[in-house]
Amino acid sequence: MWPKGDCSSASATKSCCGSSNPVTIVYLNGHYLPLEEAAISPLDRGFLFADGVYEVIPVYNGHLFRLAQHLQRLETSLAGIRLPSPHDSEEWRLLLTELVRRNPTPDQAVYLQVTRGVAQRDHGFPARTQPTVFAMPLPAKSLPDGVCRKGVAAITLEDSRWRHCHLKTIALLPNILLRQEALERGADEAILIRNGMVTEGAASNVFLVQDGRILTPAKGPWLLPGITRDLIVELGRRHGLQVHEDTITPAQLAGAEEIWLSSSTREILPVTRLDGRPVGGGIPGPLWRRMCQLYQAYKAEYAP
C-alpha cells in the first residue's frame, strides 16, 4: 500500500513506496488480544473447507478507507455463500475502529475474515453454529525501489478459477497457483483470460489505456468488484477522463498503451512489461501518473 503522495515526481516516489510498521493486537470473537494468543479450533469450517469470506480495508491517517463500500461487498460475499452476517454495519464500524485504535499506526490495513464457525466435519451446512469473526491489522507494504518509476511485469494465463469470482471468499488456492506461476516466470502478476476475454489479475483488477481511453472489464461473476477499481472509475469520470467498463480482448491487452493493476493494498500499479514485451514505451505512462495524482489527492482529503 502506498501512503499519501503525488506520484508525478521523483520525490513522490519515496512517498508512494512507504515503510511498514508491525502491529500485534487482533480481534477474535468479541475479544481484543495479542496475535500470539489468538487460537481457532481445527474444526472451524474455514480451516476444513475454506468456508468463509474476507475483506482487506486500507487505513490512512488512522481512518478506515471507503469502509461503507468494503462492508457492502462483505455483505454481498456473505449472502453469496448463504452465511448471515454476525454484525450490522454500525457494529462492524465500531469493532474495526476499536481495532485500529488499539494499533495506532497511521497507515496500515485491516484483514477481516468471517467463517461459518466450528462444527463436526460434514459438507452440508451445520444446523446451528456461531460464525468465527477474526480481524487483524496488517502493516503497510512498501513497494520495492524503482517500482513507481519502472513499473512491474505481468504474464497472461488462462483463468482456471471457479464461476463465482465476484464473491471474496477465502478459497484462494486457484489464485495462489496462478500468482505463483507468474512469480516463477519472473513476473509480478498473472492477468487472466477466460473464454477470449480479460477478467482480472490473480490478486488485482486490470485497467488498460487504448487511444487515450481508460478501459476495465465490466463487472460480473468472473471478477471481483474491487473497491479500488470502483474508485478509479469514479475519479476518472469526475475529472473528465474517458473511462469505460466493457469487454477487453487479449489483443487489446497486448496492444495497450498502458496497463494498470489495482488493489486495496497496492493501489494503482503500472505494468510496463507483458509476456516479456514492453507495454507502450516500457515506462509508466502519463494517464497512470494522472490517475495516481487523483488517487493520492482523494486520500489526502478523505474523511469517513
C-alpha positions in Angstrom: 0.0 0.0 0.0 1.3 3.5 -0.8 1.0 6.2 1.7 -0.2 9.6 0.6 1.8 11.4 -2.0 2.0 12.8 -5.5 3.3 10.2 -8.0 4.2 12.7 -10.6 7.7 13.3 -9.5 10.8 11.5 -8.2 10.2 13.0 -4.7 6.8 11.5 -4.8 8.1 8.0 -5.5 9.6 7.9 -2.0 6.2 8.9 -0.6 4.4 6.3 -2.7 6.7 3.5 -1.6 6.5 4.0 2.2 7.8 1.9 5.1 5.9 -0.7 7.1 5.2 -0.8 10.8 4.3 -4.0 12.6 1.1 -4.3 14.7 0.1 -7.0 17.1 -3.4 -6.7 18.6 -6.2 -8.7 16.8 -9.9 -9.2 17.3 -11.3 -12.7 17.7 -15.0 -13.5 18.5 -15.6 -10.5 20.8 -12.1 -10.2 22.3 -9.1 -8.0 21.5 -5.9 -9.8 22.3 -2.2 -10.2 21.1 -1.9 -12.1 17.9 0.2 -14.9 19.5 -2.7 -15.6 22.0 -5.4 -15.9 19.3 -6.5 -19.6 18.7 -9.1 -21.1 16.4 -10.4 -24.7 16.6 -9.2 -27.2 14.0 -12.9 -28.0 13.4 -13.5 -24.4 12.2 -15.1 -24.7 8.7 -12.8 -22.0 7.5 -9.8 -24.3 8.2 -11.5 -27.5 7.0 -13.4 -26.2 3.9 -12.3 -22.6 3.2 -16.0 -21.9 4.1 -15.8 -18.2 4.7 -15.2 -14.7 3.2 -12.8 -11.9 3.8 -12.1 -8.2 3.2 -8.9 -6.1 3.3 -9.6 -2.5 4.3 -6.9 0.2 4.0 -6.3 2.6 6.9 -4.9 6.0 6.1 -4.2 8.6 8.8 -6.0 6.3 11.2 -9.2 6.2 9.1 -10.7 3.1 7.6 -10.8 3.9 3.9 -14.1 3.5 2.0 -15.4 1.4 4.8 -19.0 1.5 3.7 -18.1 0.1 0.3 -16.0 -2.7 1.9 -18.8 -3.6 4.2 -21.3 -3.7 1.3 -19.0 -6.1 -0.5 -18.7 -8.2 2.6 -22.5 -8.4 2.9 -22.6 -9.5 -0.8 -20.0 -12.2 -0.2 -21.7 -13.5 2.9 -25.1 -13.6 1.1 -23.4 -15.4 -1.8 -22.3 -18.3 0.5 -25.6 -18.2 2.5 -24.0 -17.1 5.7 -25.9 -14.5 7.8 -23.8 -11.5 8.8 -23.0 -11.7 12.5 -23.0 -7.8 12.8 -24.8 -4.9 11.2 -22.9 -2.0 9.6 -22.6 0.1 12.8 -21.4 -2.9 14.8 -18.7 -3.6 12.2 -17.7 0.0 12.2 -17.3 0.1 15.9 -15.4 -3.2 16.0 -12.9 -2.3 13.3 -12.5 1.3 14.6 -11.6 0.0 18.0 -9.1 -2.4 16.4 -7.4 0.5 14.6 -7.4 2.5 17.9 -5.5 -0.3 19.6 -2.9 -0.4 16.8 -2.2 3.3 16.3 -0.1 3.0 13.1 -1.4 5.8 10.8 -1.1 3.8 7.5 -2.0 0.1 7.6 -4.7 -2.3 6.5 -7.2 -4.4 8.4 -7.8 -8.0 7.3 -11.3 -9.2 8.2 -12.4 -12.8 7.9 -15.8 -14.5 8.7 -16.2 -18.2 8.6 -19.3 -20.4 9.2 -17.7 -21.5 12.5 -16.9 -24.7 14.4 -18.8 -27.9 13.7 -18.2 -31.6 13.1 -16.8 -32.1 9.6 -19.6 -32.6 7.1 -20.1 -31.0 3.7 -23.7 -29.9 4.5 -24.2 -26.7 6.4 -24.4 -27.3 10.2 -27.8 -26.5 11.7 -26.5 -24.1 14.4 -23.1 -22.6 14.6 -21.7 -19.3 15.7 -19.6 -17.6 12.9 -16.0 -17.1 13.6 -15.0 -13.4 13.2 -11.3 -12.6 13.0 -9.7 -9.3 12.2 -6.0 -8.3 12.3 -4.1 -5.2 11.3 -1.5 -5.6 8.5 1.5 -3.3 8.1 1.5 -1.0 5.1 3.5 -2.7 2.4 6.4 -0.9 0.9 7.0 -1.5 -2.8 10.5 -2.3 -4.0 12.7 0.5 -5.0 12.0 1.7 -8.6 8.5 0.2 -9.0 6.9 3.6 -9.1 9.4 4.7 -11.8 9.8 1.4 -13.8 6.6 -0.5 -13.3 6.2 -4.2 -13.0 6.0 -7.3 -15.2 2.9 -9.4 -15.8 2.1 -12.5 -17.8 -1.2 -13.7 -19.3 -2.7 -17.1 -18.1 -5.9 -19.0 -18.7 -8.4 -18.2 -15.9 -8.9 -21.6 -14.3 -10.8 -20.5 -11.2 -14.5 -21.1 -10.3 -17.6 -19.4 -11.5 -18.2 -17.1 -8.5 -15.2 -14.8 -8.6 -17.3 -11.8 -7.6 -17.5 -13.3 -4.1 -14.5 -12.6 -1.9 -14.1 -16.0 -0.4 -11.1 -17.4 1.4 -10.9 -20.3 -1.1 -7.9 -18.7 -2.8 -5.8 -21.7 -3.8 -6.6 -21.3 -7.6 -5.5 -17.6 -7.3 -2.4 -18.6 -5.4 -1.3 -21.2 -8.0 -1.8 -18.6 -10.8 0.1 -16.0 -8.9 2.9 -18.4 -8.1 3.3 -19.4 -11.7 3.7 -15.7 -12.5 6.4 -15.3 -9.8 8.2 -18.4 -11.0 8.3 -16.9 -14.5 9.8 -13.6 -13.3 6.6 -11.6 -13.3 4.7 -9.9 -10.5 1.2 -10.8 -11.5 -0.9 -13.0 -13.8 -3.6 -11.3 -15.9 -6.3 -13.9 -16.5 -8.1 -14.8 -19.7 -11.4 -16.7 -19.9 -13.4 -17.5 -23.0 -11.4 -15.0 -25.0 -11.9 -12.1 -22.5 -9.7 -10.5 -20.0 -11.1 -10.9 -16.5 -8.7 -9.7 -13.8 -5.4 -10.4 -12.2 -4.8 -13.2 -9.7 -4.9 -10.7 -6.9 -5.9 -7.4 -8.7 -8.3 -5.7 -11.1 -7.0 -4.7 -14.6 -7.1 -1.5 -16.5 -5.7 -0.6 -19.9 -5.3 2.6 -21.9 -6.2 2.5 -25.6 -6.4 5.6 -27.8 -6.4 7.8 -24.7 -9.4 5.9 -23.2 -9.2 4.0 -19.9 -10.8 0.6 -20.1 -11.6 -2.0 -17.5 -13.6 -5.3 -17.7 -17.3 -4.9 -16.8 -18.4 -6.4 -13.5 -19.8 -9.9 -13.5 -19.3 -13.3 -11.9 -15.8 -13.6 -13.4 -14.1 -10.8 -11.5 -14.1 -9.3 -8.1 -15.8 -5.8 -7.9 -12.8 -4.1 -6.5 -13.2 -1.1 -4.1 -10.1 0.5 -5.6 -11.3 -0.4 -9.1 -14.6 1.4 -8.5 -12.8 4.4 -7.0 -10.6 4.7 -10.1 -13.6 4.7 -12.3 -15.3 7.3 -10.1 -12.3 9.6 -10.0 -11.6 9.3 -13.7 -15.1 10.2 -14.7 -15.3 13.0 -12.1 -12.2 14.6 -13.6 -13.2 14.3 -17.3 -11.2 11.3 -18.3 -12.8 8.7 -20.6 -13.3 5.6 -18.5 -15.3 2.7 -19.9 -16.3 -0.6 -18.4 -16.6 -3.2 -21.2 -15.3 -6.4 -22.6 -11.5 -6.5 -23.2 -9.9 -9.0 -25.5 -6.3 -10.4 -25.3 -5.5 -8.5 -28.5 -6.5 -5.2 -26.9 -4.4 -6.0 -23.8 -1.4 -6.9 -26.0 -1.7 -3.6 -27.9 -2.4 -1.4 -24.9 -0.6 1.9 -24.5 -0.7 1.4 -20.7 -1.8 -1.4 -18.3 -2.5 -0.9 -14.6 -3.3 -3.3 -11.8 -5.4 -2.1 -8.8 -6.0 -3.5 -5.3 -6.6 -2.2 -1.8 -3.0 -2.9 -0.7 -1.1 -1.9 -3.9 -3.4 0.8 -5.1 -2.6 1.5 -8.8 0.4 -0.3 -10.1 1.8 0.3 -13.6 2.6 -2.8 -15.8 5.4 -2.0 -18.1 6.2 -5.5 -19.4 3.6 -8.1 -20.5 4.6 -11.6 -21.6 8.2 -10.4 -22.0 7.4 -7.4 -24.2 7.3 -3.7 -23.3 3.9 -2.1 -22.7 3.8 1.3 -24.5 7.2 2.9 -24.0 8.2 0.5 -21.4 7.8 3.0 -18.5 4.7 4.1 -16.5 2.5 6.2 -18.8 1.0 9.7 -18.4 -2.5 8.5 -17.7 -1.2 6.3 -14.9 0.6 9.3 -13.4 -2.5 11.4 -13.7 -4.7 8.8 -12.0 -2.1 8.3 -9.3 -2.2 12.0 -8.6 -6.0 12.0 -8.4 -6.0 8.9 -6.1 -3.4 10.4 -3.7 -5.3 13.7 -3.6 -8.5 11.9 -2.8 -6.7 10.0 0.0 -5.3 13.3 1.4 -8.8 14.9 1.5 -10.6 11.7 2.6 -12.9 12.0 5.6 -15.1 9.0 6.5 
